[in-house]
């Protein structure tokens, strides 16, 4: 098979503990682009963050917010699927009953209340692979890159008539309680899909939206069939994408059900799993 497109999840796939792409993986991605392949960031992150990471690896269109939006390399929207308005407010209400933090991803950036709690959560996530100072600076950089907007009450903001569309809601909480919260949202809130990109979060999109639907929309625009795509991922929100493409690759650090959905399993992120597979499948 001659592959023409490589779709890449970010956290746990391209980014490891240091939250950056390794030199070997950068070289492998440059090599496939030299062969005419298109590299596509396919992430749960905001449009702004996805575009920044795309530029870091040499460019290409992006699929962001778990497939809710597809943008070209210049940042123009090619596809867009927002969470229904009533579902946004209802999800926030359910999440608050469980004590979860919530922030919303919009085309304009990330919107949240409770800024201190969110800043601490981001710091702890970055701290896994960085020094305290670099982690603190990383919080500032991420908030700036994501165009983070603070509001007094997120539940009231969700009900406002002039708010921007919500592409995704991120819910943050104790891992042990999140499965119960996920089931409660599925039971109470119609019109949404619930996935996760890590032990401490849930991600809420419009029903039927996934990275696979984002790839389908992009493939139609580019004239690339699914059989000519490779995708890499490690989390629950990557499963549909790995099943959709011609070659779905789960990282060695992925959960068991993610590996089961893939065609093959790469070495883990810390061992340059993306580069290992691309060098083998596409040539050095």
C-alpha positions as CSV (number, residue, x, y, z in Angstrom):
1,X,0.0,0.0,0.0
2,X,1.2,3.5,-0.9
3,X,0.2,5.7,2.1
4,X,-0.4,9.4,1.4
5,X,-1.4,10.7,4.8
6,X,-0.1,10.3,8.4
7,X,-2.5,11.3,11.3
8,X,-0.8,11.9,14.6
9,X,-2.2,12.2,18.1
10,X,-0.2,14.5,20.3
11,X,0.0,13.6,24.0
12,X,1.3,10.1,24.6
13,X,2.1,9.7,20.9
14,X,4.1,12.6,19.6
15,X,4.7,14.2,23.0
16,X,6.1,12.2,25.8
17,X,7.0,13.3,29.4
18,X,8.9,16.3,28.1
19,X,5.9,17.4,26.0
20,X,7.9,17.8,22.9
21,X,8.7,15.8,19.7
22,X,12.0,13.9,19.7
23,X,14.7,14.6,17.1
24,X,14.3,11.1,15.6
25,X,10.5,11.5,15.2
26,X,11.0,15.0,13.6
27,X,13.4,13.4,11.1
28,X,11.0,10.6,10.3
29,X,8.2,13.0,9.7
30,X,10.4,15.2,7.5
31,X,11.3,12.1,5.5
32,X,7.7,11.1,4.8
33,X,6.8,14.6,3.7
34,X,9.8,14.5,1.3
35,X,8.1,11.5,-0.2
36,X,4.9,13.5,-0.8
37,X,2.9,12.4,2.3
38,X,0.8,14.8,4.3
39,X,1.3,15.0,8.1
40,X,-1.9,15.8,10.0
41,X,-2.1,16.6,13.7
42,X,-5.2,14.8,15.1
43,X,-5.7,15.9,18.7
44,X,-8.2,16.7,21.4
45,X,-6.4,20.1,21.8
46,X,-7.7,23.5,20.8
47,X,-7.4,24.8,17.2
48,X,-4.7,27.2,18.3
49,X,-2.6,24.5,20.0
50,X,-3.0,22.1,17.1
51,X,-1.8,24.6,14.6
52,X,1.2,25.5,16.7
53,X,2.2,21.8,17.0
54,X,1.7,21.3,13.2
55,X,4.1,24.1,12.6
56,X,6.6,22.4,14.9
57,X,6.6,19.2,12.8
58,X,6.7,21.0,9.4
59,X,3.1,21.9,8.7
60,X,-0.1,20.3,7.4
61,X,-3.8,20.5,8.2
62,X,-5.1,19.7,11.7
63,X,-8.0,17.8,13.2
64,X,-8.6,19.3,16.7
65,X,-11.1,19.0,19.5
66,X,-11.4,15.2,18.8
67,X,-12.6,15.8,15.2
68,X,-15.1,18.6,16.0
69,X,-13.0,20.9,13.7
70,X,-10.8,20.4,10.7
71,X,-8.5,23.3,9.6
72,X,-6.1,23.8,6.8
73,X,-2.5,24.7,7.4
74,X,-3.4,28.4,7.3
75,X,-6.0,28.0,10.0
76,X,-9.1,28.2,7.8
77,X,-12.0,25.9,8.8
78,X,-12.8,23.0,6.5
79,X,-15.3,21.3,8.8
80,X,-17.0,22.2,12.1
81,X,-19.3,20.3,14.4
82,X,-20.4,22.0,17.7
83,X,-21.9,20.5,20.8
84,X,-25.7,21.4,20.9
85,X,-26.3,24.4,23.1
86,X,-28.6,22.6,25.6
87,X,-26.1,19.8,25.9
88,X,-23.3,22.2,26.9
89,X,-25.3,23.7,29.8
90,X,-26.6,20.3,30.9
91,X,-23.1,18.7,30.8
92,X,-21.7,21.5,33.0
93,X,-24.5,21.1,35.5
94,X,-23.9,17.3,35.8
95,X,-20.2,17.7,36.1
96,X,-20.5,20.3,38.8
97,X,-22.7,17.9,40.8
98,X,-19.7,15.5,40.8
99,X,-17.2,18.3,41.7
100,X,-15.4,18.1,38.3
101,X,-13.6,21.1,36.8
102,X,-14.9,22.1,33.4
103,X,-13.5,24.1,30.5
104,X,-14.9,24.7,27.0
105,X,-13.1,24.7,23.7
106,X,-14.3,27.2,21.2
107,X,-13.0,28.5,17.9
108,X,-11.8,31.6,19.8
109,X,-9.9,29.6,22.5
110,X,-10.5,28.0,25.8
111,X,-13.1,29.3,28.3
112,X,-13.1,28.5,32.0
113,X,-13.9,29.7,35.5
114,X,-12.1,28.6,38.7
115,X,-8.7,29.7,37.3
116,X,-6.6,28.7,40.3
117,X,-7.9,25.2,40.3
118,X,-7.3,24.9,36.6
119,X,-3.8,26.4,36.8
120,X,-2.9,23.8,39.5
121,X,-4.3,21.0,37.4
122,X,-2.2,22.0,34.4
123,X,0.9,22.5,36.5
124,X,0.6,19.0,38.0
125,X,0.2,17.5,34.5
126,X,3.2,19.3,33.2
127,X,5.2,18.6,36.3
128,X,5.3,14.9,35.4
129,X,8.2,15.6,33.0
130,X,9.5,19.0,33.9
131,X,11.1,21.0,36.7
132,X,8.9,23.2,38.9
133,X,10.0,26.4,37.2
134,X,9.6,25.0,33.7
135,X,6.2,23.6,34.6
136,X,5.0,27.0,36.0
137,X,6.2,28.7,32.8
138,X,4.5,26.0,30.8
139,X,1.2,26.8,32.4
140,X,1.6,30.4,31.2
141,X,2.6,29.4,27.7
142,X,-0.3,27.0,27.4
143,X,-2.9,29.5,28.6
144,X,-1.5,32.0,26.1
145,X,-1.3,29.6,23.2
146,X,-4.9,28.4,23.9
147,X,-6.2,32.0,24.1
148,X,-7.6,31.2,27.5
149,X,-10.6,33.4,28.5
150,X,-11.8,33.6,32.1
151,X,-15.4,34.0,33.0
152,X,-17.1,34.5,36.4
153,X,-19.5,31.6,36.1
154,X,-19.1,29.0,33.3
155,X,-22.7,27.7,33.7
156,X,-24.0,31.2,33.1
157,X,-21.7,31.8,30.2
158,X,-23.0,28.6,28.6
159,X,-26.5,30.0,28.7
160,X,-25.6,33.3,27.1
161,X,-27.0,34.0,23.7
162,X,-23.9,35.6,22.3
163,X,-21.3,33.0,23.4
164,X,-19.3,31.2,20.6
165,X,-20.0,27.6,19.7
166,X,-18.5,25.0,21.9
167,X,-16.4,22.4,20.0
168,X,-15.6,20.2,23.1
169,X,-16.0,20.2,26.9
170,X,-13.1,18.9,29.0
171,X,-14.0,17.6,32.4
172,X,-11.2,17.1,35.0
173,X,-11.5,15.1,38.2
174,X,-10.4,12.2,40.3
175,X,-9.9,9.1,38.1
176,X,-11.8,6.8,40.4
177,X,-15.0,8.9,40.0
178,X,-14.9,9.7,36.3
179,X,-16.4,6.4,35.0
180,X,-19.5,7.1,37.1
181,X,-19.7,10.7,35.8
182,X,-19.3,9.4,32.2
183,X,-22.2,7.1,32.6
184,X,-24.3,9.8,34.2
185,X,-23.6,12.1,31.2
186,X,-24.5,9.4,28.7
187,X,-27.7,8.8,30.6
188,X,-28.8,12.4,31.2
189,X,-27.4,14.4,28.3
190,X,-28.7,13.5,24.8
191,X,-26.7,14.5,21.7
192,X,-23.1,14.0,23.0
193,X,-20.2,11.5,22.7
194,X,-18.1,10.8,25.8
195,X,-14.4,9.8,25.5
196,X,-11.2,10.3,27.4
197,X,-7.6,11.1,26.6
198,X,-6.2,10.3,30.0
199,X,-7.0,8.9,33.5
200,X,-8.0,12.3,34.9
201,X,-10.3,13.6,32.2
202,X,-13.5,13.1,30.2
203,X,-14.0,14.7,26.8
204,X,-17.5,15.6,25.5
205,X,-18.2,16.2,21.8
206,X,-21.4,16.3,19.7
207,X,-22.8,12.9,19.1
208,X,-21.0,11.0,16.3
209,X,-18.0,13.3,16.3
210,X,-14.6,11.6,16.5
211,X,-11.1,11.9,15.0
212,X,-12.4,9.3,12.5
213,X,-15.1,11.7,11.3
214,X,-12.5,14.5,11.1
215,X,-10.3,12.3,8.9
216,X,-13.2,11.4,6.7
217,X,-14.0,15.0,6.2
218,X,-10.3,15.9,5.5
219,X,-9.9,12.9,3.2
220,X,-12.9,14.0,1.1
221,X,-11.4,17.5,0.7
222,X,-8.0,16.1,-0.3
223,X,-9.2,13.1,-2.4
224,X,-7.4,10.6,-0.1
225,X,-9.3,7.4,0.7
226,X,-9.1,5.9,4.2
227,X,-7.0,2.9,2.9
228,X,-4.2,5.3,2.1
229,X,-4.0,6.8,5.6
230,X,-1.9,5.8,8.7
231,X,-2.9,6.9,12.2
232,X,-1.0,6.8,15.5
233,X,-2.7,7.1,18.9
234,X,-2.7,5.9,22.5
235,X,-6.0,6.9,24.2
236,X,-9.7,6.2,24.2
237,X,-10.4,9.2,21.9
238,X,-8.1,7.6,19.3
239,X,-9.9,4.3,19.0
240,X,-12.3,5.2,16.2
241,X,-9.5,6.8,14.2
242,X,-7.3,3.7,14.5
243,X,-10.1,1.5,13.2
244,X,-11.0,3.9,10.4
245,X,-7.6,4.1,8.6
246,X,-5.7,1.7,6.4
247,X,-3.1,1.2,9.1
248,X,-4.0,2.0,12.6
249,X,-1.0,2.0,15.0
250,X,-1.4,2.0,18.8
251,X,1.6,3.1,20.9
252,X,3.2,0.7,23.3
253,X,2.1,2.9,26.2
254,X,-1.6,2.7,25.1
255,X,-4.3,1.0,27.1
256,X,-5.2,-2.6,26.2
257,X,-8.5,-1.7,24.5
258,X,-6.7,0.9,22.3
259,X,-4.1,-1.7,21.3
260,X,-6.9,-4.2,20.5
261,X,-8.5,-1.6,18.1
262,X,-5.2,-1.2,16.1
263,X,-3.6,-3.1,13.3
264,X,-0.3,-3.1,15.0
265,X,1.4,-1.8,18.1
266,X,4.5,0.4,18.0
267,X,7.1,0.8,20.7
268,X,6.1,3.3,23.4
269,X,6.3,7.1,23.0
270,X,9.6,7.3,24.9
271,X,11.1,4.8,22.5
272,X,10.2,6.8,19.4
273,X,7.4,4.5,18.4
274,X,6.1,6.8,15.6
275,X,9.5,7.0,14.0
276,X,10.1,3.2,14.3
277,X,6.9,2.4,12.3
278,X,7.3,5.2,9.7
279,X,10.9,4.2,9.1
280,X,9.8,0.6,8.5
281,X,6.6,1.2,6.5
282,X,7.6,4.2,4.5
283,X,11.4,3.7,4.3
284,X,14.2,5.8,5.8
